[in-house]
Amino acid sequence: MVVLVYLITVLSLVVVVGTRLRLRGGESWWLQLHTGFGIAGFVIWMVFLIAPESSTLGNALVGIIGLGCWWVVSVVGLMLIQTTRSGGGRRVADAPRGSGQLAAGLVHVAILAAWVLCTWAYAVKKV
């Protein structure tokens, strides 16, 4: 289970970076939120996973903050997909649309499901 959680964490960072690259030049606050919380979530969650449980960085609060960041990334990612799909008004960059849009949506739904799994693993003390 621990290996799966590490894999989900790294893949989630890849999705954050990929989203940023796909929408490069975008000034959307959704994109800024997605990127900021993605980087913060990666750093905080990895510190929690690596730090000994007895240390300050390995305590439950750090884990909860890390998970919270990833939940924000997941939800904001879905909102970002919806915003770009619907045209997004004047704040979203001209994002590529079409089959890439469907793939991005599916990836973000998968990331949300993956963080449900990570939250469960945290709750039952598997990580």
C-alpha positions in Angstrom: 0.0 0.0 0.0 2.8 2.4 0.8 4.4 2.0 -2.6 1.0 2.7 -4.2 0.7 5.9 -2.1 4.2 7.1 -3.3 3.2 6.3 -6.9 0.0 8.2 -6.6 1.9 11.2 -5.1 4.4 11.3 -8.0 1.8 10.8 -10.7 -0.3 13.6 -9.1 2.7 15.9 -9.4 3.0 14.9 -13.0 -0.6 15.8 -13.6 -0.1 19.2 -11.9 2.9 20.0 -14.1 1.2 18.6 -17.2 -1.9 20.8 -16.5 0.4 23.8 -16.1 2.2 23.1 -19.3 -1.0 22.4 -21.2 -2.5 25.7 -20.1 0.7 27.7 -20.3 0.2 31.4 -20.5 -3.1 31.1 -18.6 -3.7 33.7 -16.0 -6.7 31.8 -14.5 -6.8 31.8 -10.7 -8.0 28.2 -10.9 -4.7 27.4 -12.6 -2.7 29.3 -10.0 -4.5 27.5 -7.2 -4.0 24.1 -8.9 -0.3 24.7 -9.3 0.3 26.2 -5.9 -1.6 23.6 -3.9 -0.1 20.9 -6.1 3.5 21.9 -5.3 2.6 22.5 -1.6 0.7 19.1 -1.4 3.7 17.3 -3.0 6.2 18.7 -0.6 4.1 18.5 2.6 2.8 15.0 1.8 6.3 13.6 0.9 7.8 15.1 4.0 5.1 13.4 6.0 5.7 10.1 4.3 9.4 10.2 4.7 9.7 11.7 8.2 9.7 9.3 11.2 6.3 9.1 12.9 7.8 10.2 16.2 9.1 13.5 14.6 7.3 16.8 14.3 7.2 16.5 10.5 5.8 12.9 10.7 2.8 13.7 13.0 -0.8 13.5 12.0 -1.3 17.2 11.5 1.3 17.3 8.7 -0.4 14.4 7.0 -3.8 16.0 7.2 -2.4 19.3 5.8 -0.8 17.3 2.9 -4.0 15.4 2.2 -6.0 18.6 2.3 -3.7 20.2 -0.3 -4.2 17.2 -2.6 -8.0 17.4 -2.1 -7.9 21.0 -3.1 -5.8 20.1 -6.2 -8.3 17.4 -7.2 -11.4 19.5 -6.9 -9.7 22.6 -8.5 -8.4 20.4 -11.3 -12.0 19.3 -12.1 -13.2 22.9 -11.9 -10.4 23.9 -14.2 -11.4 21.3 -16.7 -15.0 22.5 -16.6 -13.9 26.1 -17.0 -11.8 25.3 -20.0 -14.5 23.0 -21.5 -17.2 25.6 -21.3 -15.0 28.4 -22.8 -14.1 29.8 -19.4 -14.8 33.4 -20.1 -12.0 35.9 -20.4 -9.7 34.6 -17.7 -8.8 31.2 -19.1 -6.1 30.8 -21.7 -7.1 29.4 -25.1 -6.8 25.8 -24.0 -6.6 23.0 -26.5 -10.0 21.3 -26.8 -11.1 18.0 -28.2 -9.9 14.6 -27.3 -7.2 16.1 -25.1 -9.9 17.7 -23.0 -11.6 14.4 -22.4 -8.3 12.8 -21.4 -7.6 15.6 -19.0 -11.0 15.2 -17.5 -10.5 11.4 -17.1 -7.1 11.9 -15.6 -8.4 14.4 -13.0 -11.3 12.1 -12.1 -8.7 9.3 -11.6 -6.6 11.6 -9.4 -9.6 12.3 -7.3 -10.3 8.6 -6.9 -6.6 8.0 -6.1 -6.7 10.6 -3.3 -9.8 8.9 -1.9 -7.6 5.8 -1.7 -4.8 7.7 -0.1 -7.1 9.2 2.5 -8.4 5.8 3.3 -4.8 4.5 3.7 -4.1 7.4 6.0 -7.3 6.9 8.0 -6.5 3.2 8.6 -2.8 3.9 9.3 -1.5 2.1 6.3 0.9 5.0 5.7 
